[in-house]
Amino acid sequence: AAISVPSNIAEGAGRATSAAFAQFLGIALGSLNEVGVQLAIADHLNYLSSQTADDLAERGEATRVSLIGLILTVKGEASSSR
């Protein structure tokens, strides 16, 4: 899932339309959500320290904010090109 996030961003960036790009960004956001769940499970099972889990969760949230901003920008471009 972690590899899927940037992979979908890259694939979407290569699409011909902003709408198609936005679709792939949405898929990337879904993959980021999967990573969050997997991180929570790993923390619950004590596969990593609480500090590491917190640090990774913060990075995930920062990525989520950036990705949502990009989605909104790209969707704005898609709607203005109609």
PyMOL Python script that loads the backbone (N, CA, C, O; Angstrom):
from pymol import cmd

cmd.read_pdbstr("""\
ATOM      1  N   ALA A   1       0.828  -1.199   0.000  1.00  0.00           N
ATOM      2  CA  ALA A   1       0.000   0.000   0.000  1.00  0.00           C
ATOM      3  C   ALA A   1       0.868   1.257   0.000  1.00  0.00           C
ATOM      4  O   ALA A   1       0.535   2.241  -0.661  1.00  0.00           O
ATOM      5  N   ALA A   2       1.978   1.229   0.737  1.00  0.00           N
ATOM      6  CA  ALA A   2       2.853   2.406   0.786  1.00  0.00           C
ATOM      7  C   ALA A   2       3.464   2.692  -0.580  1.00  0.00           C
ATOM      8  O   ALA A   2       3.643   3.854  -0.946  1.00  0.00           O
ATOM      9  N   ILE A   3       3.781   1.663  -1.325  1.00  0.00           N
ATOM     10  CA  ILE A   3       4.338   1.830  -2.668  1.00  0.00           C
ATOM     11  C   ILE A   3       3.250   2.314  -3.634  1.00  0.00           C
ATOM     12  O   ILE A   3       3.541   3.026  -4.595  1.00  0.00           O
ATOM     13  N   SER A   4       2.017   1.929  -3.377  1.00  0.00           N
ATOM     14  CA  SER A   4       0.906   2.293  -4.243  1.00  0.00           C
ATOM     15  C   SER A   4       0.629   3.793  -4.240  1.00  0.00           C
ATOM     16  O   SER A   4       0.171   4.330  -5.248  1.00  0.00           O
ATOM     17  N   VAL A   5       0.894   4.477  -3.137  1.00  0.00           N
ATOM     18  CA  VAL A   5       0.609   5.913  -3.058  1.00  0.00           C
ATOM     19  C   VAL A   5       1.383   6.681  -4.141  1.00  0.00           C
ATOM     20  O   VAL A   5       0.755   7.296  -5.004  1.00  0.00           O
ATOM     21  N   PRO A   6       2.707   6.665  -4.125  1.00  0.00           N
ATOM     22  CA  PRO A   6       3.417   7.424  -5.163  1.00  0.00           C
ATOM     23  C   PRO A   6       3.252   6.816  -6.559  1.00  0.00           C
ATOM     24  O   PRO A   6       3.321   7.532  -7.558  1.00  0.00           O
ATOM     25  N   SER A   7       3.036   5.513  -6.629  1.00  0.00           N
ATOM     26  CA  SER A   7       2.848   4.881  -7.934  1.00  0.00           C
ATOM     27  C   SER A   7       1.582   5.396  -8.613  1.00  0.00           C
ATOM     28  O   SER A   7       1.594   5.667  -9.814  1.00  0.00           O
ATOM     29  N   ASN A   8       0.497   5.533  -7.865  1.00  0.00           N
ATOM     30  CA  ASN A   8      -0.743   6.049  -8.440  1.00  0.00           C
ATOM     31  C   ASN A   8      -0.636   7.526  -8.778  1.00  0.00           C
ATOM     32  O   ASN A   8      -1.217   7.978  -9.765  1.00  0.00           O
ATOM     33  N   ILE A   9       0.094   8.282  -7.976  1.00  0.00           N
ATOM     34  CA  ILE A   9       0.322   9.694  -8.302  1.00  0.00           C
ATOM     35  C   ILE A   9       1.073   9.787  -9.630  1.00  0.00           C
ATOM     36  O   ILE A   9       0.704  10.571 -10.505  1.00  0.00           O
ATOM     37  N   ALA A  10       2.113   8.994  -9.773  1.00  0.00           N
ATOM     38  CA  ALA A  10       2.890   9.014 -11.018  1.00  0.00           C
ATOM     39  C   ALA A  10       2.056   8.569 -12.207  1.00  0.00           C
ATOM     40  O   ALA A  10       2.114   9.182 -13.274  1.00  0.00           O
ATOM     41  N   GLU A  11       1.283   7.512 -12.030  1.00  0.00           N
ATOM     42  CA  GLU A  11       0.458   7.033 -13.140  1.00  0.00           C
ATOM     43  C   GLU A  11      -0.570   8.087 -13.543  1.00  0.00           C
ATOM     44  O   GLU A  11      -0.783   8.329 -14.731  1.00  0.00           O
ATOM     45  N   GLY A  12      -1.205   8.710 -12.555  1.00  0.00           N
ATOM     46  CA  GLY A  12      -2.190   9.744 -12.848  1.00  0.00           C
ATOM     47  C   GLY A  12      -1.588  10.955 -13.524  1.00  0.00           C
ATOM     48  O   GLY A  12      -2.218  11.563 -14.389  1.00  0.00           O
ATOM     49  N   ALA A  13      -0.371  11.313 -13.138  1.00  0.00           N
ATOM     50  CA  ALA A  13       0.293  12.468 -13.734  1.00  0.00           C
ATOM     51  C   ALA A  13       0.542  12.253 -15.221  1.00  0.00           C
ATOM     52  O   ALA A  13       0.659  13.213 -15.982  1.00  0.00           O
ATOM     53  N   GLY A  14       0.623  11.006 -15.626  1.00  0.00           N
ATOM     54  CA  GLY A  14       0.853  10.700 -17.029  1.00  0.00           C
ATOM     55  C   GLY A  14      -0.417  10.624 -17.858  1.00  0.00           C
ATOM     56  O   GLY A  14      -0.353  10.389 -19.064  1.00  0.00           O
ATOM     57  N   ARG A  15      -1.563  10.817 -17.234  1.00  0.00           N
ATOM     58  CA  ARG A  15      -2.836  10.756 -17.959  1.00  0.00           C
ATOM     59  C   ARG A  15      -3.083  12.054 -18.719  1.00  0.00           C
ATOM     60  O   ARG A  15      -2.497  13.095 -18.420  1.00  0.00           O
ATOM     61  N   ALA A  16      -3.954  11.964 -19.694  1.00  0.00           N
ATOM     62  CA  ALA A  16      -4.169  13.091 -20.610  1.00  0.00           C
ATOM     63  C   ALA A  16      -5.043  14.198 -20.033  1.00  0.00           C
ATOM     64  O   ALA A  16      -4.968  15.340 -20.486  1.00  0.00           O
ATOM     65  N   THR A  17      -5.871  13.878 -19.038  1.00  0.00           N
ATOM     66  CA  THR A  17      -6.796  14.896 -18.528  1.00  0.00           C
ATOM     67  C   THR A  17      -6.630  15.093 -17.026  1.00  0.00           C
ATOM     68  O   THR A  17      -6.138  14.217 -16.314  1.00  0.00           O
ATOM     69  N   SER A  18      -7.051  16.258 -16.567  1.00  0.00           N
ATOM     70  CA  SER A  18      -7.027  16.539 -15.137  1.00  0.00           C
ATOM     71  C   SER A  18      -7.992  15.630 -14.384  1.00  0.00           C
ATOM     72  O   SER A  18      -7.712  15.217 -13.259  1.00  0.00           O
ATOM     73  N   ALA A  19      -9.128  15.319 -15.004  1.00  0.00           N
ATOM     74  CA  ALA A  19     -10.097  14.432 -14.360  1.00  0.00           C
ATOM     75  C   ALA A  19      -9.502  13.046 -14.119  1.00  0.00           C
ATOM     76  O   ALA A  19      -9.713  12.453 -13.061  1.00  0.00           O
ATOM     77  N   ALA A  20      -8.768  12.536 -15.088  1.00  0.00           N
ATOM     78  CA  ALA A  20      -8.133  11.228 -14.926  1.00  0.00           C
ATOM     79  C   ALA A  20      -7.062  11.286 -13.847  1.00  0.00           C
ATOM     80  O   ALA A  20      -6.927  10.360 -13.047  1.00  0.00           O
ATOM     81  N   PHE A  21      -6.301  12.378 -13.827  1.00  0.00           N
ATOM     82  CA  PHE A  21      -5.283  12.562 -12.791  1.00  0.00           C
ATOM     83  C   PHE A  21      -5.944  12.566 -11.418  1.00  0.00           C
ATOM     84  O   PHE A  21      -5.466  11.910 -10.493  1.00  0.00           O
ATOM     85  N   ALA A  22      -7.047  13.308 -11.287  1.00  0.00           N
ATOM     86  CA  ALA A  22      -7.756  13.376 -10.009  1.00  0.00           C
ATOM     87  C   ALA A  22      -8.227  11.995  -9.558  1.00  0.00           C
ATOM     88  O   ALA A  22      -8.190  11.675  -8.369  1.00  0.00           O
ATOM     89  N   GLN A  23      -8.666  11.188 -10.506  1.00  0.00           N
ATOM     90  CA  GLN A  23      -9.109   9.832 -10.165  1.00  0.00           C
ATOM     91  C   GLN A  23      -7.962   9.034  -9.549  1.00  0.00           C
ATOM     92  O   GLN A  23      -8.154   8.361  -8.537  1.00  0.00           O
ATOM     93  N   PHE A  24      -6.785   9.099 -10.141  1.00  0.00           N
ATOM     94  CA  PHE A  24      -5.640   8.367  -9.609  1.00  0.00           C
ATOM     95  C   PHE A  24      -5.177   8.944  -8.275  1.00  0.00           C
ATOM     96  O   PHE A  24      -4.689   8.208  -7.417  1.00  0.00           O
ATOM     97  N   LEU A  25      -5.327  10.247  -8.097  1.00  0.00           N
ATOM     98  CA  LEU A  25      -4.995  10.839  -6.796  1.00  0.00           C
ATOM     99  C   LEU A  25      -5.938  10.314  -5.719  1.00  0.00           C
ATOM    100  O   LEU A  25      -5.525  10.090  -4.581  1.00  0.00           O
ATOM    101  N   GLY A  26      -7.193  10.121  -6.077  1.00  0.00           N
ATOM    102  CA  GLY A  26      -8.147   9.530  -5.135  1.00  0.00           C
ATOM    103  C   GLY A  26      -7.764   8.110  -4.763  1.00  0.00           C
ATOM    104  O   GLY A  26      -7.902   7.707  -3.608  1.00  0.00           O
ATOM    105  N   ILE A  27      -7.290   7.362  -5.722  1.00  0.00           N
ATOM    106  CA  ILE A  27      -6.820   5.994  -5.449  1.00  0.00           C
ATOM    107  C   ILE A  27      -5.608   6.046  -4.524  1.00  0.00           C
ATOM    108  O   ILE A  27      -5.485   5.231  -3.610  1.00  0.00           O
ATOM    109  N   ALA A  28      -4.711   7.005  -4.764  1.00  0.00           N
ATOM    110  CA  ALA A  28      -3.540   7.164  -3.896  1.00  0.00           C
ATOM    111  C   ALA A  28      -3.974   7.481  -2.471  1.00  0.00           C
ATOM    112  O   ALA A  28      -3.386   6.981  -1.513  1.00  0.00           O
ATOM    113  N   LEU A  29      -5.005   8.314  -2.332  1.00  0.00           N
ATOM    114  CA  LEU A  29      -5.509   8.641  -0.995  1.00  0.00           C
ATOM    115  C   LEU A  29      -6.066   7.396  -0.307  1.00  0.00           C
ATOM    116  O   LEU A  29      -5.863   7.199   0.891  1.00  0.00           O
ATOM    117  N   GLY A  30      -6.760   6.567  -1.061  1.00  0.00           N
ATOM    118  CA  GLY A  30      -7.254   5.309  -0.499  1.00  0.00           C
ATOM    119  C   GLY A  30      -6.117   4.414  -0.029  1.00  0.00           C
ATOM    120  O   GLY A  30      -6.209   3.777   1.020  1.00  0.00           O
ATOM    121  N   SER A  31      -5.051   4.370  -0.807  1.00  0.00           N
ATOM    122  CA  SER A  31      -3.887   3.572  -0.408  1.00  0.00           C
ATOM    123  C   SER A  31      -3.240   4.144   0.846  1.00  0.00           C
ATOM    124  O   SER A  31      -2.775   3.398   1.708  1.00  0.00           O
ATOM    125  N   LEU A  32      -3.212   5.456   0.946  1.00  0.00           N
ATOM    126  CA  LEU A  32      -2.671   6.091   2.149  1.00  0.00           C
ATOM    127  C   LEU A  32      -3.509   5.722   3.371  1.00  0.00           C
ATOM    128  O   LEU A  32      -2.972   5.509   4.458  1.00  0.00           O
ATOM    129  N   ASN A  33      -4.815   5.648   3.191  1.00  0.00           N
ATOM    130  CA  ASN A  33      -5.678   5.205   4.291  1.00  0.00           C
ATOM    131  C   ASN A  33      -5.355   3.768   4.690  1.00  0.00           C
ATOM    132  O   ASN A  33      -5.348   3.436   5.875  1.00  0.00           O
ATOM    133  N   GLU A  34      -5.089   2.923   3.705  1.00  0.00           N
ATOM    134  CA  GLU A  34      -4.693   1.541   4.002  1.00  0.00           C
ATOM    135  C   GLU A  34      -3.417   1.511   4.838  1.00  0.00           C
ATOM    136  O   GLU A  34      -3.313   0.748   5.799  1.00  0.00           O
ATOM    137  N   VAL A  35      -2.457   2.339   4.471  1.00  0.00           N
ATOM    138  CA  VAL A  35      -1.201   2.406   5.221  1.00  0.00           C
ATOM    139  C   VAL A  35      -1.479   2.801   6.671  1.00  0.00           C
ATOM    140  O   VAL A  35      -0.880   2.255   7.597  1.00  0.00           O
ATOM    141  N   GLY A  36      -2.386   3.746   6.856  1.00  0.00           N
ATOM    142  CA  GLY A  36      -2.733   4.168   8.221  1.00  0.00           C
ATOM    143  C   GLY A  36      -3.291   3.025   9.045  1.00  0.00           C
ATOM    144  O   GLY A  36      -2.943   2.873  10.215  1.00  0.00           O
ATOM    145  N   VAL A  37      -4.147   2.228   8.448  1.00  0.00           N
ATOM    146  CA  VAL A  37      -4.718   1.073   9.154  1.00  0.00           C
ATOM    147  C   VAL A  37      -3.634   0.046   9.455  1.00  0.00           C
ATOM    148  O   VAL A  37      -3.584  -0.509  10.553  1.00  0.00           O
ATOM    149  N   GLN A  38      -2.769  -0.204   8.480  1.00  0.00           N
ATOM    150  CA  GLN A  38      -1.690  -1.171   8.688  1.00  0.00           C
ATOM    151  C   GLN A  38      -0.741  -0.699   9.782  1.00  0.00           C
ATOM    152  O   GLN A  38      -0.240  -1.505  10.566  1.00  0.00           O
ATOM    153  N   LEU A  39      -0.499   0.592   9.834  1.00  0.00           N
ATOM    154  CA  LEU A  39       0.345   1.159  10.883  1.00  0.00           C
ATOM    155  C   LEU A  39      -0.309   0.978  12.253  1.00  0.00           C
ATOM    156  O   LEU A  39       0.361   0.615  13.220  1.00  0.00           O
ATOM    157  N   ALA A  40      -1.604   1.228  12.334  1.00  0.00           N
ATOM    158  CA  ALA A  40      -2.314   1.054  13.603  1.00  0.00           C
ATOM    159  C   ALA A  40      -2.274  -0.405  14.062  1.00  0.00           C
ATOM    160  O   ALA A  40      -2.111  -0.686  15.249  1.00  0.00           O
ATOM    161  N   ILE A  41      -2.424  -1.314  13.123  1.00  0.00           N
ATOM    162  CA  ILE A  41      -2.360  -2.742  13.463  1.00  0.00           C
ATOM    163  C   ILE A  41      -0.955  -3.107  13.943  1.00  0.00           C
ATOM    164  O   ILE A  41      -0.799  -3.811  14.940  1.00  0.00           O
ATOM    165  N   ALA A  42       0.057  -2.629  13.235  1.00  0.00           N
ATOM    166  CA  ALA A  42       1.441  -2.916  13.635  1.00  0.00           C
ATOM    167  C   ALA A  42       1.723  -2.370  15.033  1.00  0.00           C
ATOM    168  O   ALA A  42       2.407  -3.011  15.831  1.00  0.00           O
ATOM    169  N   ASP A  43       1.196  -1.190  15.319  1.00  0.00           N
ATOM    170  CA  ASP A  43       1.370  -0.606  16.655  1.00  0.00           C
ATOM    171  C   ASP A  43       0.653  -1.460  17.704  1.00  0.00           C
ATOM    172  O   ASP A  43       1.214  -1.760  18.758  1.00  0.00           O
ATOM    173  N   HIS A  44      -0.575  -1.843  17.408  1.00  0.00           N
ATOM    174  CA  HIS A  44      -1.356  -2.652  18.345  1.00  0.00           C
ATOM    175  C   HIS A  44      -0.675  -3.992  18.642  1.00  0.00           C
ATOM    176  O   HIS A  44      -0.750  -4.495  19.764  1.00  0.00           O
ATOM    177  N   LEU A  45      -0.022  -4.557  17.652  1.00  0.00           N
ATOM    178  CA  LEU A  45       0.663  -5.848  17.820  1.00  0.00           C
ATOM    179  C   LEU A  45       2.088  -5.689  18.353  1.00  0.00           C
ATOM    180  O   LEU A  45       2.831  -6.663  18.477  1.00  0.00           O
ATOM    181  N   ASN A  46       2.456  -4.440  18.667  1.00  0.00           N
ATOM    182  CA  ASN A  46       3.786  -4.130  19.206  1.00  0.00           C
ATOM    183  C   ASN A  46       4.918  -4.511  18.256  1.00  0.00           C
ATOM    184  O   ASN A  46       5.987  -4.940  18.690  1.00  0.00           O
ATOM    185  N   TYR A  47       4.672  -4.350  16.956  1.00  0.00           N
ATOM    186  CA  TYR A  47       5.714  -4.589  15.964  1.00  0.00           C
ATOM    187  C   TYR A  47       6.676  -3.412  15.860  1.00  0.00           C
ATOM    188  O   TYR A  47       7.762  -3.531  15.293  1.00  0.00           O
ATOM    189  N   LEU A  48       6.264  -2.273  16.415  1.00  0.00           N
ATOM    190  CA  LEU A  48       7.120  -1.098  16.414  1.00  0.00           C
ATOM    191  C   LEU A  48       6.841  -0.293  17.671  1.00  0.00           C
ATOM    192  O   LEU A  48       5.815  -0.475  18.325  1.00  0.00           O
ATOM    193  N   SER A  49       7.752   0.588  17.996  1.00  0.00           N
ATOM    194  CA  SER A  49       7.592   1.376  19.210  1.00  0.00           C
ATOM    195  C   SER A  49       6.484   2.401  19.026  1.00  0.00           C
ATOM    196  O   SER A  49       6.146   2.773  17.902  1.00  0.00           O
ATOM    197  N   SER A  50       5.925   2.849  20.136  1.00  0.00           N
ATOM    198  CA  SER A  50       4.891   3.879  20.079  1.00  0.00           C
ATOM    199  C   SER A  50       5.432   5.156  19.463  1.00  0.00           C
ATOM    200  O   SER A  50       4.719   5.843  18.732  1.00  0.00           O
ATOM    201  N   GLN A  51       6.688   5.481  19.752  1.00  0.00           N
ATOM    202  CA  GLN A  51       7.296   6.686  19.179  1.00  0.00           C
ATOM    203  C   GLN A  51       7.391   6.579  17.659  1.00  0.00           C
ATOM    204  O   GLN A  51       7.089   7.536  16.946  1.00  0.00           O
ATOM    205  N   THR A  52       7.807   5.423  17.171  1.00  0.00           N
ATOM    206  CA  THR A  52       7.890   5.216  15.728  1.00  0.00           C
ATOM    207  C   THR A  52       6.503   5.295  15.106  1.00  0.00           C
ATOM    208  O   THR A  52       6.327   5.909  14.053  1.00  0.00           O
ATOM    209  N   ALA A  53       5.519   4.679  15.750  1.00  0.00           N
ATOM    210  CA  ALA A  53       4.145   4.722  15.244  1.00  0.00           C
ATOM    211  C   ALA A  53       3.645   6.161  15.180  1.00  0.00           C
ATOM    212  O   ALA A  53       3.017   6.561  14.200  1.00  0.00           O
ATOM    213  N   ASP A  54       3.924   6.938  16.224  1.00  0.00           N
ATOM    214  CA  ASP A  54       3.499   8.343  16.250  1.00  0.00           C
ATOM    215  C   ASP A  54       4.183   9.146  15.144  1.00  0.00           C
ATOM    216  O   ASP A  54       3.542   9.941  14.457  1.00  0.00           O
ATOM    217  N   ASP A  55       5.482   8.933  14.980  1.00  0.00           N
ATOM    218  CA  ASP A  55       6.228   9.646  13.934  1.00  0.00           C
ATOM    219  C   ASP A  55       5.679   9.321  12.552  1.00  0.00           C
ATOM    220  O   ASP A  55       5.495  10.215  11.725  1.00  0.00           O
ATOM    221  N   LEU A  56       5.419   8.051  12.305  1.00  0.00           N
ATOM    222  CA  LEU A  56       4.892   7.645  11.002  1.00  0.00           C
ATOM    223  C   LEU A  56       3.472   8.162  10.788  1.00  0.00           C
ATOM    224  O   LEU A  56       3.105   8.536   9.674  1.00  0.00           O
ATOM    225  N   ALA A  57       2.680   8.183  11.845  1.00  0.00           N
ATOM    226  CA  ALA A  57       1.319   8.715  11.736  1.00  0.00           C
ATOM    227  C   ALA A  57       1.350  10.206  11.395  1.00  0.00           C
ATOM    228  O   ALA A  57       0.533  10.679  10.604  1.00  0.00           O
ATOM    229  N   GLU A  58       2.280  10.940  11.984  1.00  0.00           N
ATOM    230  CA  GLU A  58       2.426  12.369  11.670  1.00  0.00           C
ATOM    231  C   GLU A  58       2.813  12.561  10.203  1.00  0.00           C
ATOM    232  O   GLU A  58       2.279  13.439   9.525  1.00  0.00           O
ATOM    233  N   ARG A  59       3.730  11.750   9.723  1.00  0.00           N
ATOM    234  CA  ARG A  59       4.131  11.836   8.316  1.00  0.00           C
ATOM    235  C   ARG A  59       2.959  11.497   7.404  1.00  0.00           C
ATOM    236  O   ARG A  59       2.758  12.135   6.371  1.00  0.00           O
ATOM    237  N   GLY A  60       2.197  10.499   7.793  1.00  0.00           N
ATOM    238  CA  GLY A  60       1.023  10.119   7.014  1.00  0.00           C
ATOM    239  C   GLY A  60       0.004  11.242   6.954  1.00  0.00           C
ATOM    240  O   GLY A  60      -0.581  11.496   5.901  1.00  0.00           O
ATOM    241  N   GLU A  61      -0.213  11.912   8.070  1.00  0.00           N
ATOM    242  CA  GLU A  61      -1.174  13.016   8.108  1.00  0.00           C
ATOM    243  C   GLU A  61      -0.690  14.181   7.247  1.00  0.00           C
ATOM    244  O   GLU A  61      -1.485  14.804   6.543  1.00  0.00           O
ATOM    245  N   ALA A  62       0.596  14.476   7.299  1.00  0.00           N
ATOM    246  CA  ALA A  62       1.144  15.546   6.452  1.00  0.00           C
ATOM    247  C   ALA A  62       0.983  15.192   4.979  1.00  0.00           C
ATOM    248  O   ALA A  62       0.666  16.054   4.159  1.00  0.00           O
ATOM    249  N   THR A  63       1.201  13.936   4.648  1.00  0.00           N
ATOM    250  CA  THR A  63       1.027  13.482   3.273  1.00  0.00           C
ATOM    251  C   THR A  63      -0.432  13.589   2.863  1.00  0.00           C
ATOM    252  O   THR A  63      -0.736  14.005   1.745  1.00  0.00           O
ATOM    253  N   ARG A  64      -1.341  13.214   3.766  1.00  0.00           N
ATOM    254  CA  ARG A  64      -2.772  13.291   3.485  1.00  0.00           C
ATOM    255  C   ARG A  64      -3.196  14.729   3.179  1.00  0.00           C
ATOM    256  O   ARG A  64      -3.933  14.971   2.223  1.00  0.00           O
ATOM    257  N   VAL A  65      -2.730  15.678   3.989  1.00  0.00           N
ATOM    258  CA  VAL A  65      -3.071  17.087   3.780  1.00  0.00           C
ATOM    259  C   VAL A  65      -2.565  17.556   2.413  1.00  0.00           C
ATOM    260  O   VAL A  65      -3.292  18.220   1.673  1.00  0.00           O
ATOM    261  N   SER A  66      -1.335  17.213   2.086  1.00  0.00           N
ATOM    262  CA  SER A  66      -0.770  17.601   0.789  1.00  0.00           C
ATOM    263  C   SER A  66      -1.534  16.965  -0.363  1.00  0.00           C
ATOM    264  O   SER A  66      -1.813  17.619  -1.368  1.00  0.00           O
ATOM    265  N   LEU A  67      -1.867  15.706  -0.218  1.00  0.00           N
ATOM    266  CA  LEU A  67      -2.559  14.985  -1.282  1.00  0.00           C
ATOM    267  C   LEU A  67      -3.963  15.547  -1.492  1.00  0.00           C
ATOM    268  O   LEU A  67      -4.407  15.702  -2.630  1.00  0.00           O
ATOM    269  N   ILE A  68      -4.653  15.849  -0.414  1.00  0.00           N
ATOM    270  CA  ILE A  68      -5.992  16.432  -0.543  1.00  0.00           C
ATOM    271  C   ILE A  68      -5.908  17.802  -1.212  1.00  0.00           C
ATOM    272  O   ILE A  68      -6.755  18.140  -2.039  1.00  0.00           O
ATOM    273  N   GLY A  69      -4.892  18.591  -0.859  1.00  0.00           N
ATOM    274  CA  GLY A  69      -4.700  19.877  -1.525  1.00  0.00           C
ATOM    275  C   GLY A  69      -4.473  19.709  -3.017  1.00  0.00           C
ATOM    276  O   GLY A  69      -5.016  20.466  -3.822  1.00  0.00           O
ATOM    277  N   LEU A  70      -3.676  18.724  -3.385  1.00  0.00           N
ATOM    278  CA  LEU A  70      -3.419  18.460  -4.795  1.00  0.00           C
ATOM    279  C   LEU A  70      -4.691  18.003  -5.497  1.00  0.00           C
ATOM    280  O   LEU A  70      -4.966  18.426  -6.620  1.00  0.00           O
ATOM    281  N   ILE A  71      -5.460  17.152  -4.853  1.00  0.00           N
ATOM    282  CA  ILE A  71      -6.723  16.686  -5.436  1.00  0.00           C
ATOM    283  C   ILE A  71      -7.649  17.872  -5.697  1.00  0.00           C
ATOM    284  O   ILE A  71      -8.231  17.980  -6.776  1.00  0.00           O
ATOM    285  N   LEU A  72      -7.786  18.752  -4.720  1.00  0.00           N
ATOM    286  CA  LEU A  72      -8.666  19.916  -4.888  1.00  0.00           C
ATOM    287  C   LEU A  72      -8.178  20.819  -6.019  1.00  0.00           C
ATOM    288  O   LEU A  72      -8.983  21.339  -6.791  1.00  0.00           O
ATOM    289  N   THR A  73      -6.872  21.003  -6.118  1.00  0.00           N
ATOM    290  CA  THR A  73      -6.309  21.823  -7.194  1.00  0.00           C
ATOM    291  C   THR A  73      -6.584  21.205  -8.553  1.00  0.00           C
ATOM    292  O   THR A  73      -7.029  21.891  -9.473  1.00  0.00           O
ATOM    293  N   VAL A  74      -6.320  19.917  -8.681  1.00  0.00           N
ATOM    294  CA  VAL A  74      -6.505  19.230  -9.958  1.00  0.00           C
ATOM    295  C   VAL A  74      -7.976  19.185 -10.336  1.00  0.00           C
ATOM    296  O   VAL A  74      -8.318  19.358 -11.506  1.00  0.00           O
ATOM    297  N   LYS A  75      -8.854  18.955  -9.362  1.00  0.00           N
ATOM    298  CA  LYS A  75     -10.302  18.952  -9.658  1.00  0.00           C
ATOM    299  C   LYS A  75     -10.742  20.343 -10.087  1.00  0.00           C
ATOM    300  O   LYS A  75     -11.608  20.473 -10.951  1.00  0.00           O
ATOM    301  N   GLY A  76     -10.165  21.383  -9.501  1.00  0.00           N
ATOM    302  CA  GLY A  76     -10.486  22.747  -9.927  1.00  0.00           C
ATOM    303  C   GLY A  76     -10.074  22.985 -11.358  1.00  0.00           C
ATOM    304  O   GLY A  76     -10.789  23.642 -12.115  1.00  0.00           O
ATOM    305  N   GLU A  77      -8.926  22.457 -11.735  1.00  0.00           N
ATOM    306  CA  GLU A  77      -8.460  22.578 -13.127  1.00  0.00           C
ATOM    307  C   GLU A  77      -9.372  21.807 -14.067  1.00  0.00           C
ATOM    308  O   GLU A  77      -9.652  22.253 -15.179  1.00  0.00           O
ATOM    309  N   ALA A  78      -9.833  20.646 -13.613  1.00  0.00           N
ATOM    310  CA  ALA A  78     -10.700  19.823 -14.454  1.00  0.00           C
ATOM    311  C   ALA A  78     -12.038  20.524 -14.685  1.00  0.00           C
ATOM    312  O   ALA A  78     -12.567  20.501 -15.796  1.00  0.00           O
ATOM    313  N   SER A  79     -12.578  21.139 -13.651  1.00  0.00           N
ATOM    314  CA  SER A  79     -13.876  21.794 -13.818  1.00  0.00           C
ATOM    315  C   SER A  79     -13.780  23.103 -14.589  1.00  0.00           C
ATOM    316  O   SER A  79     -14.739  23.505 -15.248  1.00  0.00           O
ATOM    317  N   SER A  80     -12.631  23.773 -14.513  1.00  0.00           N
ATOM    318  CA  SER A  80     -12.502  25.033 -15.243  1.00  0.00           C
ATOM    319  C   SER A  80     -12.181  24.830 -16.724  1.00  0.00           C
ATOM    320  O   SER A  80     -12.276  25.771 -17.512  1.00  0.00           O
ATOM    321  N   SER A  81     -11.801  23.610 -17.106  1.00  0.00           N
ATOM    322  CA  SER A  81     -11.472  23.363 -18.505  1.00  0.00           C
ATOM    323  C   SER A  81     -12.694  22.881 -19.305  1.00  0.00           C
ATOM    324  O   SER A  81     -12.583  22.567 -20.490  1.00  0.00           O
ATOM    325  N   ARG A  82     -13.833  22.827 -18.659  1.00  0.00           N
ATOM    326  CA  ARG A  82     -15.053  22.364 -19.356  1.00  0.00           C
ATOM    327  C   ARG A  82     -15.655  23.465 -20.164  1.00  0.00           C
ATOM    328  O   ARG A  82     -16.680  23.263 -20.816  1.00  0.00           O
TER     329      ARG A  82
END
""", "prot")
cmd.dss("prot")
cmd.show_as("cartoon", "prot")
cmd.util.cbc("prot")
cmd.orient("prot")
